[in-house]
Amino acid sequence: MYEFNTEIDLPFKQAIEKGHEVLLEHHLGIVSDVDVQTIFKNKMDKTIPDYHFFGACNTILADRGVLSSEPNADTLFPCHFIMR
């Protein structure tokens, strides 16, 4: 399995805010914050359903457990948290 799923019973914009808050509470640094819906609209004038993702990483854990022993493992980072 390469994914885990959960549902949040909040309006989409509030769910994004809550997702951001929870990632920070778990000491994950947010390295990207992408509003895919807006990008599609601006770049291609295409309307898609709500779609947003965060790239996040626990940098201390990544350095201690992975990058210090296998520098090329950075291709696996960051973890993506997709909200639709």
C-alpha positions as CSV (number, residue, x, y, z in Angstrom):
1,M,0.0,0.0,0.0
2,Y,1.4,3.4,-0.9
3,E,-1.3,5.6,0.5
4,F,-3.5,6.2,3.6
5,N,-6.8,7.9,3.4
6,T,-9.0,9.7,5.8
7,E,-12.0,12.0,5.5
8,I,-12.4,15.3,7.3
9,D,-15.9,16.6,7.9
10,L,-15.1,20.3,7.2
11,P,-15.6,22.6,4.3
12,F,-12.7,22.3,1.9
13,K,-10.9,25.6,2.8
14,Q,-11.2,24.8,6.5
15,A,-9.9,21.3,5.9
16,I,-6.8,22.8,4.2
17,E,-6.2,25.0,7.2
18,K,-6.7,22.1,9.6
19,G,-4.4,19.9,7.5
20,H,-1.7,22.6,7.6
21,E,-2.2,23.0,11.4
22,V,-2.0,19.2,12.0
23,L,1.2,18.8,10.0
24,L,2.9,21.5,12.0
25,E,1.7,20.0,15.3
26,H,3.4,16.7,14.3
27,H,6.7,18.6,13.6
28,L,6.5,18.3,9.9
29,G,8.0,21.1,7.9
30,I,5.9,22.2,5.0
31,V,8.1,22.5,2.0
32,S,5.4,23.0,-0.6
33,D,1.8,24.2,-0.5
34,V,0.1,23.7,-3.9
35,D,-3.4,24.8,-4.9
36,V,-3.8,22.5,-7.9
37,Q,-7.3,23.8,-8.7
38,T,-6.0,27.4,-9.1
39,I,-3.0,26.4,-11.1
40,F,-5.2,24.5,-13.6
41,K,-7.6,27.5,-13.8
42,N,-4.8,30.0,-14.3
43,K,-2.6,28.0,-16.7
44,M,-5.2,26.1,-18.8
45,D,-8.5,27.9,-18.0
46,K,-9.7,24.4,-16.8
47,T,-12.0,24.0,-13.9
48,I,-11.4,20.9,-11.8
49,P,-12.8,19.8,-8.4
50,D,-11.1,21.0,-5.2
51,Y,-7.5,19.7,-5.2
52,H,-4.7,20.9,-2.9
53,F,-1.5,19.2,-1.6
54,F,1.2,19.8,0.9
55,G,4.7,18.5,0.6
56,A,5.9,17.9,4.2
57,C,8.9,16.3,5.9
58,N,10.3,15.7,9.4
59,T,13.8,17.0,8.6
60,I,15.4,15.7,11.8
61,L,14.0,12.2,11.3
62,A,14.9,12.3,7.6
63,D,18.5,13.2,8.4
64,R,18.9,10.9,11.3
65,G,17.3,7.8,9.8
66,V,17.7,8.1,6.0
67,L,19.8,10.8,4.5
68,S,22.9,10.4,6.7
69,S,23.1,6.7,5.6
70,E,21.7,7.0,2.0
71,P,22.1,10.4,0.4
72,N,20.1,9.4,-2.7
73,A,17.0,8.6,-0.6
74,D,16.1,12.3,-0.9
75,T,14.2,11.3,-4.0
76,L,11.5,9.9,-1.7
77,F,11.0,13.3,0.0
78,P,8.8,15.1,0.8
79,C,5.8,13.2,1.8
80,H,2.7,14.4,0.0
81,F,-0.6,15.1,1.7
82,I,-3.3,15.4,-0.9
83,M,-6.6,17.0,-0.2
84,R,-9.6,16.6,-2.5
